[in-house]
Amino acid sequence: MSQGALRGTRLGAASYESDAHVELAPRQATFYDCPKGHSFSLPFSEEADIPLHWECRCGAAAELRDGVFPEVTAAKPARSHWDMLRERRSLEDLEELLSERLGLLRATTGRPSKRNSA
């Protein structure tokens, strides 16, 4: 039998490394408060960016205690193509353009205009 074989152990079941001579990174404790009344702390590295929100064990979003939160600004609603067109042209201009384009289209297809036939 081989001299290097480990008898009586399972591979991958246990680590044979020790924590001797291991220096952990400096840590800081951060405290979070849940809107449902829960409070908890998490250790983070001193160099880490601390998140302003963390999910509580109840599922709610807990906020960092004594955290500096950015101001909430009102977002501008998304503008559609119609909104941008209305900024550049009036309804009268758009009606005129529509009638011109329909006239050109009817002239190329050979169909009579509905306005002229009525």
DSSP file (Angstrom, degrees, kcal/mol; ACC not computed):
  #  RESIDUE AA STRUCTURE BP1 BP2  ACC     N-H-->O    O-->H-N    N-H-->O    O-->H-N    TCO  KAPPA ALPHA  PHI   PSI    X-CA   Y-CA   Z-CA
    1    1 A M              0   0    0      0, 0.0     2,-0.1     0, 0.0     0, 0.0   0.000 360.0 360.0 360.0 150.0    0.0    0.0    0.0
    2    2 A S    >   -     0   0    0      1,-0.1     3,-0.6     2,-0.0     0, 0.0  -0.381 360.0-141.7 -71.5 145.5    1.1    3.5   -0.7
    3    3 A Q  T 3  S+     0   0    0      1,-0.2    -1,-0.1    -2,-0.1     0, 0.0   0.729  98.7  56.8 -77.0 -23.2    2.7    5.6    2.1
    4    4 A G  T 3  S+     0   0    0      2,-0.1    -1,-0.2     0, 0.0     2,-0.2   0.452  79.4 114.1 -89.6   0.2    1.0    8.8    0.9
    5    5 A A    <   -     0   0    0     -3,-0.6     2,-0.8     1,-0.1     0, 0.0  -0.486  61.8-138.5 -76.3 139.8   -2.6    7.5    1.1
    6    6 A L    >   -     0   0    0     -2,-0.2     3,-0.6     3,-0.1     2,-0.3  -0.871  23.0-156.2 -97.2 110.6   -5.0    9.0    3.6
    7    7 A R  T 3   +     0   0    0     -2,-0.8     3,-0.1     1,-0.2     0, 0.0  -0.678  67.8  18.3 -92.3 141.0   -7.0    6.2    5.1
    8    8 A G  T 3  S+     0   0    0     -2,-0.3     2,-0.3     1,-0.3    -1,-0.2   0.641  99.8 102.7  82.4  15.6  -10.4    6.7    6.6
    9    9 A T    <   -     0   0    0     -3,-0.6     2,-0.4     5,-0.0    -1,-0.3  -0.910  63.9-129.4-127.1 157.0  -11.1   10.1    5.1
   10   10 A R    >>  -     0   0    0     -2,-0.3     3,-1.3    -3,-0.1     4,-0.6  -0.844  32.7-108.8-102.5 141.8  -13.3   11.2    2.2
   11   11 A L  T 34 S+     0   0    0     -2,-0.4    -1,-0.0     1,-0.2     0, 0.0  -0.515 101.1   6.3 -70.2 132.2  -11.9   13.5   -0.5
   12   12 A G  T 34 S+     0   0    0      2,-0.3    -1,-0.2    -2,-0.3     3,-0.1   0.406 100.7 105.7  79.8  -2.2  -13.2   17.0   -0.3
   13   13 A A  T <4 S+     0   0    0     -3,-1.3     2,-0.4     1,-0.2    -2,-0.1   0.870  85.0  17.6 -79.4 -36.4  -15.1   16.3    3.0
   14   14 A A  S  < S-     0   0    0     -4,-0.6     2,-0.4     2,-0.0    -2,-0.3  -0.982  71.7-128.1-138.2 146.8  -12.8   18.2    5.3
   15   15 A S        -     0   0    0     -2,-0.4    -2,-0.0     1,-0.1     0, 0.0  -0.786   8.1-161.8 -93.9 136.4  -10.1   20.8    4.8
   16   16 A Y        +     0   0    0     -2,-0.4     2,-0.2     2,-0.1    -1,-0.1   0.255  57.5 111.5-100.1  11.3   -6.7   20.1    6.4
   17   17 A E        -     0   0    0      2,-0.0     2,-0.3     1,-0.0    -2,-0.1  -0.605  57.2-147.1 -82.3 147.1   -5.7   23.7    6.3
   18   18 A S        -     0   0    0     -2,-0.2    -2,-0.1     2,-0.1    -1,-0.0  -0.752  18.1-128.2-110.5 161.0   -5.4   25.6    9.6
   19   19 A D    >   +     0   0    0     -2,-0.3     3,-1.3     2,-0.0     2,-0.1   0.259  65.6 129.9 -88.7  11.6   -6.0   29.2   10.3
   20   20 A A  T 3  S+     0   0    0      1,-0.3    -2,-0.1     3,-0.0     3,-0.1  -0.450  76.0   8.4 -68.7 138.7   -2.6   29.6   12.0
   21   21 A H  T 3  S+     0   0    0      1,-0.2     2,-0.5    -2,-0.1    -1,-0.3   0.729  94.6 134.7  63.7  26.0   -0.6   32.6   10.7
   22   22 A V    <   -     0   0    0     -3,-1.3     2,-0.6     2,-0.0    -1,-0.2  -0.921  41.4-158.0-106.2 126.1   -3.5   33.9    8.7
   23   23 A E        -     0   0    0     -2,-0.5     2,-0.1    -3,-0.1    -3,-0.0  -0.911  12.1-143.4-106.8 118.1   -4.2   37.7    9.1
   24   24 A L        -     0   0    0     -2,-0.6     3,-0.1     1,-0.1    -2,-0.0  -0.407  26.9 -98.3 -76.9 154.0   -7.7   38.7    8.2
   25   25 A A        -     0   0    0      1,-0.1    -1,-0.1    -2,-0.1     2,-0.1  -0.398  51.0 -90.9 -66.6 147.1   -8.5   42.0    6.5
   26   26 A P        -     0   0    0      0, 0.0    20,-2.2     0, 0.0    21,-0.3  -0.400  53.1-160.5 -63.0 136.3   -9.5   44.8    8.8
   27   27 A R  E     -A   45   0A   0     18,-0.3     2,-0.4    19,-0.1    18,-0.2  -0.782  15.8-156.6-121.4 160.0  -13.3   44.8    9.2
   28   28 A Q  E     -A   44   0A   0     16,-3.0    16,-2.6    -2,-0.3     2,-0.5  -0.988  21.0-125.6-133.4 145.1  -16.0   47.2   10.3
   29   29 A A  E     -A   43   0A   0     -2,-0.4     2,-0.4    14,-0.2    12,-0.0  -0.779  23.9-164.9 -91.9 130.1  -19.5   46.4   11.6
   30   30 A T  E     -A   42   0A   0     12,-2.6    12,-2.4    -2,-0.5     2,-0.4  -0.922   7.7-145.8-114.8 142.8  -22.4   48.0    9.8
   31   31 A F  E     -A   41   0A   0     -2,-0.4    34,-3.1    34,-0.3     2,-0.4  -0.894  11.2-167.1-113.8 136.4  -25.9   48.2   11.2
   32   32 A Y  E     -AB  40  64A   0      8,-3.2     8,-2.1    -2,-0.4     2,-0.5  -0.934   7.3-152.4-122.2 144.7  -29.1   48.0    9.3
   33   33 A D  E     -AB  39  63A   0     30,-2.6    30,-2.4    -2,-0.4     6,-0.2  -0.975  10.4-146.6-120.7 127.9  -32.6   48.8   10.4
   34   34 A C    >   -     0   0    0      4,-3.5     3,-1.8    -2,-0.5    28,-0.2  -0.632  20.2-126.1 -88.9 146.4  -35.6   47.1    8.8
   35   35 A P  T 3  S+     0   0    0      0, 0.0    -1,-0.1     0, 0.0    27,-0.1   0.701 111.0  61.7 -65.6 -16.8  -39.0   49.0    8.4
   36   36 A K  T 3  S-     0   0    0      2,-0.1    26,-0.0     1,-0.0    -3,-0.0   0.320 128.0 -95.2 -91.3   8.8  -40.6   46.1   10.3
   37   37 A G  S <  S+     0   0    0     -3,-1.8     2,-0.2     1,-0.3    -1,-0.0   0.402  80.6 134.2  99.1  -1.9  -38.5   46.7   13.4
   38   38 A H        -     0   0    0     -5,-0.0    -4,-3.5     2,-0.0     2,-0.4  -0.559  32.5-168.4 -81.3 146.4  -35.6   44.3   12.8
   39   39 A S  E     +A   33   0A   0     -6,-0.2     2,-0.3    -2,-0.2    -6,-0.2  -0.995  13.5 160.3-131.7 140.6  -32.0   45.4   13.4
   40   40 A F  E     -A   32   0A   0     -8,-2.1    -8,-3.2    -2,-0.4     2,-0.3  -0.979  25.4-136.4-153.2 162.6  -28.9   43.5   12.4
   41   41 A S  E     -A   31   0A   0     -2,-0.3   -10,-0.2   -10,-0.2   -12,-0.1  -0.923  11.3-165.4-124.9 151.5  -25.2   44.0   11.7
   42   42 A L  E     -A   30   0A   0    -12,-2.4   -12,-2.6    -2,-0.3     2,-0.4  -0.992  21.2-125.1-133.0 139.6  -22.9   42.8    9.0
   43   43 A P  E     +A   29   0A   0      0, 0.0     2,-0.3     0, 0.0   -14,-0.2  -0.728  32.8 176.1 -85.5 133.6  -19.1   42.8    8.9
   44   44 A F  E     -A   28   0A   0    -16,-2.6   -16,-3.0    -2,-0.4     6,-0.1  -0.935  36.5 -97.6-128.9 154.8  -17.6   44.5    5.8
   45   45 A S  E >   -A   27   0A   0     -2,-0.3     3,-1.0   -18,-0.2   -18,-0.3  -0.367  32.8-120.6 -64.4 151.1  -14.0   45.2    4.9
   46   46 A E  T 3  S+     0   0    0    -20,-2.2    -1,-0.1     1,-0.2   -19,-0.1   0.754 114.9  50.3 -67.4 -21.3  -12.8   48.7    5.8
   47   47 A E  T 3  S+     0   0    0    -21,-0.3    -1,-0.2     2,-0.1     2,-0.1   0.554  90.7 105.7 -90.9  -8.4  -12.1   49.2    2.1
   48   48 A A  S <  S-     0   0    0     -3,-1.0     2,-0.6     1,-0.1    -4,-0.1  -0.355  76.9-115.7 -76.2 150.8  -15.5   48.0    0.8
   49   49 A D        -     0   0    0     -2,-0.1    -1,-0.1     1,-0.0    -4,-0.1  -0.780  35.0-134.3 -80.9 119.8  -18.2   50.2   -0.5
   50   50 A I        -     0   0    0     -2,-0.6     2,-0.1    -6,-0.1    14,-0.1  -0.642  15.7-127.5 -81.9 124.7  -21.0   49.8    2.0
   51   51 A P        -     0   0    0      0, 0.0    -1,-0.1     0, 0.0     3,-0.0  -0.456   4.9-141.2 -71.3 144.5  -24.5   49.3    0.4
   52   52 A L  S    S+     0   0    0     -2,-0.1    12,-2.3     1,-0.1     2,-0.4   0.746  86.4  40.6 -76.2 -23.8  -27.2   51.6    1.5
   53   53 A H  E     +C   63   0A   0     10,-0.2     2,-0.3   -21,-0.1    10,-0.2  -0.957  62.1 177.9-127.9 145.1  -29.8   48.8    1.4
   54   54 A W  E     -C   62   0A   0      8,-2.2     8,-3.0    -2,-0.4     2,-0.4  -0.993  36.2-107.3-143.7 141.7  -29.6   45.2    2.4
   55   55 A E  E     -C   61   0A   0     -2,-0.3     6,-0.2     6,-0.2     5,-0.1  -0.549  34.5-139.9 -75.0 127.2  -32.4   42.5    2.4
   56   56 A C    >   -     0   0    0      4,-3.1     3,-1.5    -2,-0.4    -1,-0.1  -0.300  27.1-104.2 -77.3 166.5  -33.6   41.7    5.9
   57   57 A R  T 3  S+     0   0    0      1,-0.3    -1,-0.1     2,-0.1    -2,-0.1   0.724 123.1  57.3 -65.7 -20.4  -34.4   38.1    6.9
   58   58 A C  T 3  S-     0   0    0      2,-0.1    -1,-0.3     1,-0.0     3,-0.1   0.558 121.1-108.2 -86.2  -8.1  -38.1   39.0    6.6
   59   59 A G  S <  S+     0   0    0     -3,-1.5    -2,-0.1     1,-0.4     2,-0.1   0.270  79.3 123.2 102.0 -10.9  -37.6   40.0    2.9
   60   60 A A  S    S-     0   0    0     -5,-0.1    -4,-3.1     1,-0.1     2,-0.8  -0.399  71.1-102.9 -79.9 161.4  -38.0   43.8    3.4
   61   61 A A  E     - C   0  55A   0     -6,-0.2     2,-0.3    -2,-0.1    -6,-0.2  -0.770  36.9-155.2 -88.3 112.6  -35.3   46.2    2.3
   62   62 A A  E     - C   0  54A   0     -8,-3.0    -8,-2.2    -2,-0.8     2,-0.3  -0.624   9.1-135.8 -86.8 147.2  -33.4   47.4    5.4
   63   63 A E  E     -BC  33  53A   0    -30,-2.4   -30,-2.6    -2,-0.3   -10,-0.2  -0.772  24.1 -99.6-105.9 149.0  -31.5   50.7    5.3
   64   64 A L  E >   -B   32   0A   0    -12,-2.3     3,-1.4    -2,-0.3     2,-0.2  -0.445  41.2-117.4 -64.8 129.8  -28.1   51.5    6.6
   65   65 A R  T 3  S+     0   0    0    -34,-3.1   -34,-0.3     1,-0.3     3,-0.1  -0.533  96.2   2.6 -71.4 133.9  -28.2   53.1   10.0
   66   66 A D  T 3  S+     0   0    0     -2,-0.2    -1,-0.3     1,-0.2     2,-0.2   0.767  97.7 155.7  59.5  29.1  -26.7   56.7    9.9
   67   67 A G    <   -     0   0    0     -3,-1.4     2,-0.8   -15,-0.1    -1,-0.2  -0.529  47.8-123.0 -84.3 153.2  -26.2   56.3    6.2
   68   68 A V        -     0   0    0     -2,-0.2    -1,-0.0    -3,-0.1   -16,-0.0  -0.863  31.6-162.6 -96.9 110.2  -26.1   59.3    3.9
   69   69 A F        -     0   0    0     -2,-0.8     3,-0.1     1,-0.1     2,-0.0  -0.749  18.8-115.5 -97.3 139.1  -28.8   58.8    1.3
   70   70 A P        -     0   0    0      0, 0.0     2,-0.1     0, 0.0    -1,-0.1  -0.339  39.8 -94.1 -69.1 154.3  -28.8   60.7   -2.1
   71   71 A E        -     0   0    0      1,-0.1     2,-0.7    -2,-0.0     0, 0.0  -0.428  35.7-123.9 -67.9 140.0  -31.6   63.1   -2.7
   72   72 A V        -     0   0    0     -2,-0.1     2,-0.3    -3,-0.1    -1,-0.1  -0.776  30.4-164.9 -87.8 119.6  -34.5   61.7   -4.7
   73   73 A T        -     0   0    0     -2,-0.7     2,-0.4     1,-0.0     0, 0.0  -0.798  26.6-106.0-106.0 148.3  -35.1   63.8   -7.8
   74   74 A A        -     0   0    0     -2,-0.3     2,-0.3     1,-0.1    -1,-0.0  -0.574  36.7-134.3 -72.6 125.9  -38.2   63.6   -9.9
   75   75 A A        -     0   0    0     -2,-0.4    -1,-0.1     1,-0.1     3,-0.1  -0.588  18.0-115.1 -82.9 142.2  -37.4   61.8  -13.2
   76   76 A K        -     0   0    0     -2,-0.3     3,-0.1     1,-0.1    -1,-0.1  -0.552  35.6-110.9 -73.8 138.5  -38.6   63.3  -16.4
   77   77 A P        -     0   0    0      0, 0.0     2,-0.1     0, 0.0    -1,-0.1  -0.355  40.0 -94.2 -67.6 151.5  -41.1   61.1  -18.2
   78   78 A A        -     0   0    0      1,-0.1     2,-0.4    -3,-0.1    -3,-0.0  -0.418  38.8-132.8 -66.9 137.6  -40.0   59.4  -21.4
   79   79 A R        -     0   0    0     -2,-0.1     2,-0.1    -3,-0.1    -1,-0.1  -0.778  15.8-145.8 -95.4 136.1  -40.9   61.4  -24.5
   80   80 A S     >  -     0   0    0     -2,-0.4     4,-2.0     1,-0.1     5,-0.2  -0.379  30.8-102.2 -88.6 173.1  -42.5   59.7  -27.4
   81   81 A H  H  > S+     0   0    0      1,-0.2     4,-2.3     2,-0.2     5,-0.2   0.886 124.3  54.7 -62.2 -37.4  -42.0   60.5  -31.1
   82   82 A W  H  > S+     0   0    0      1,-0.2     4,-2.5     2,-0.2    -1,-0.2   0.909 105.8  51.7 -63.9 -41.8  -45.3   62.2  -31.1
   83   83 A D  H  > S+     0   0    0      1,-0.2     4,-1.1     2,-0.2    -1,-0.2   0.914 111.7  46.4 -60.8 -43.2  -44.3   64.5  -28.2
   84   84 A M  H  X S+     0   0    0     -4,-2.0     4,-0.9     1,-0.2    -1,-0.2   0.871 112.2  50.8 -69.1 -35.5  -41.1   65.5  -29.9
   85   85 A L  H >X S+     0   0    0     -4,-2.3     4,-2.2     1,-0.2     3,-0.7   0.904 107.2  53.7 -66.2 -40.7  -43.0   66.1  -33.2
   86   86 A R  H 3< S+     0   0    0     -4,-2.5    -1,-0.2     1,-0.2    -2,-0.2   0.754 102.4  59.1 -67.1 -24.4  -45.5   68.3  -31.3
   87   87 A E  H 3< S+     0   0    0     -4,-1.1    -1,-0.2    -5,-0.2    -2,-0.2   0.816 114.4  36.5 -70.5 -29.2  -42.7   70.4  -29.9
   88   88 A R  H << S+     0   0    0     -4,-0.9     2,-0.3    -3,-0.7    -2,-0.2   0.764 122.5  31.8 -94.6 -27.6  -41.6   71.2  -33.5
   89   89 A R     <  -     0   0    0     -4,-2.2     2,-0.1    -5,-0.1    -1,-0.1  -0.935  69.2-126.5-135.9 153.3  -44.9   71.6  -35.3
   90   90 A S     >  -     0   0    0     -2,-0.3     4,-2.0     1,-0.1     5,-0.1  -0.455  35.1-107.0 -89.0 168.5  -48.5   72.6  -34.7
   91   91 A L  H  > S+     0   0    0      1,-0.2     4,-2.4     2,-0.2     5,-0.2   0.860 120.5  55.5 -64.2 -35.4  -51.5   70.5  -35.5
   92   92 A E  H  > S+     0   0    0      2,-0.2     4,-2.1     1,-0.2    -1,-0.2   0.918 107.9  48.3 -63.6 -42.8  -52.4   72.7  -38.4
   93   93 A D  H  > S+     0   0    0      1,-0.2     4,-2.4     2,-0.2    -2,-0.2   0.899 111.8  49.8 -62.7 -40.7  -48.9   72.2  -39.9
   94   94 A L  H  X S+     0   0    0     -4,-2.0     4,-2.3     2,-0.2    -2,-0.2   0.886 109.1  51.2 -67.4 -38.5  -49.2   68.4  -39.4
   95   95 A E  H  X S+     0   0    0     -4,-2.4     4,-2.3     2,-0.2    -1,-0.2   0.911 111.1  49.0 -62.8 -41.6  -52.7   68.4  -41.1
   96   96 A E  H  X S+     0   0    0     -4,-2.1     4,-2.1     2,-0.2    -2,-0.2   0.919 111.7  48.2 -64.7 -44.4  -51.3   70.3  -44.1
   97   97 A L  H  X S+     0   0    0     -4,-2.4     4,-2.6     1,-0.2     5,-0.2   0.898 110.7  52.2 -62.1 -40.7  -48.3   67.9  -44.4
   98   98 A L  H  X S+     0   0    0     -4,-2.3     4,-2.5     1,-0.2     5,-0.2   0.924 109.5  47.9 -62.7 -44.9  -50.6   64.9  -44.1
   99   99 A S  H  X S+     0   0    0     -4,-2.3     4,-2.0     2,-0.2    -1,-0.2   0.892 112.3  50.2 -66.1 -37.5  -52.8   66.1  -46.9
  100  100 A E  H  X S+     0   0    0     -4,-2.1     4,-2.2     2,-0.2    -2,-0.2   0.940 112.9  45.5 -62.8 -47.3  -49.8   66.9  -49.1
  101  101 A R  H  X S+     0   0    0     -4,-2.6     4,-2.3     1,-0.2    -2,-0.2   0.876 112.7  50.3 -66.8 -37.9  -48.3   63.4  -48.6
  102  102 A L  H  X S+     0   0    0     -4,-2.5     4,-2.6    -5,-0.2    -1,-0.2   0.878 109.5  52.4 -67.1 -36.1  -51.6   61.7  -49.2
  103  103 A G  H  X S+     0   0    0     -4,-2.0     4,-1.9    -5,-0.2    -2,-0.2   0.913 110.7  46.9 -63.8 -42.8  -52.0   63.7  -52.4
  104  104 A L  H  X S+     0   0    0     -4,-2.2     4,-1.6     2,-0.2    -2,-0.2   0.902 113.1  49.4 -65.2 -40.6  -48.6   62.6  -53.6
  105  105 A L  H  X S+     0   0    0     -4,-2.3     4,-1.6     1,-0.2    -2,-0.2   0.910 112.0  47.2 -65.6 -42.6  -49.3   59.0  -52.7
  106  106 A R  H  X>S+     0   0    0     -4,-2.6     4,-1.5     1,-0.2     5,-0.8   0.841 108.8  55.9 -68.8 -32.2  -52.7   59.0  -54.5
  107  107 A A  H  <5S+     0   0    0     -4,-1.9    -1,-0.2     1,-0.2    -2,-0.2   0.861 109.6  45.5 -68.2 -34.6  -51.1   60.6  -57.5
  108  108 A T  H  <5S+     0   0    0     -4,-1.6    -1,-0.2     1,-0.2    -2,-0.2   0.790 116.7  44.1 -80.2 -26.7  -48.6   57.8  -57.8
  109  109 A T  H  <5S-     0   0    0     -4,-1.6    -2,-0.2    -5,-0.2    -1,-0.2   0.641 105.3-125.7 -91.0 -14.9  -51.1   55.0  -57.3
  110  110 A G  T  <5 +     0   0    0     -4,-1.5    -3,-0.2     1,-0.3    -4,-0.1   0.566  61.3 139.3  83.7   9.0  -53.7   56.5  -59.6
  111  111 A R      < -     0   0    0     -5,-0.8    -1,-0.3    -6,-0.2    -2,-0.1  -0.641  55.6-113.4 -85.3 143.3  -56.5   56.5  -57.0
  112  112 A P        -     0   0    0      0, 0.0     2,-0.2     0, 0.0    -1,-0.1  -0.447  33.3-106.3 -73.6 149.9  -58.8   59.4  -56.8
  113  113 A S     >  -     0   0    0      1,-0.1     4,-1.6    -2,-0.1     5,-0.1  -0.521  16.5-137.6 -73.9 141.1  -58.7   61.6  -53.7
  114  114 A K  H  > S+     0   0    0      1,-0.2     4,-1.1    -2,-0.2    -1,-0.1   0.827 104.0  54.4 -68.6 -31.7  -61.7   61.2  -51.4
  115  115 A R  H  4 S+     0   0    0      1,-0.2    -1,-0.2     2,-0.2    -2,-0.0   0.856 109.6  46.2 -71.6 -34.2  -61.8   65.0  -50.9
  116  116 A N  H  4 S+     0   0    0      1,-0.2    -2,-0.2     2,-0.1    -1,-0.2   0.833 111.5  50.8 -77.9 -31.8  -62.1   65.7  -54.6
  117  117 A S  H  <        0   0    0     -4,-1.6    -1,-0.2     1,-0.2    -2,-0.2   0.714 360.0 360.0 -80.1 -19.5  -64.7   63.0  -55.3
  118  118 A A     <        0   0    0     -4,-1.1    -1,-0.2    -5,-0.1    -2,-0.1   0.472 360.0 360.0 -84.1 360.0  -67.1   64.1  -52.6
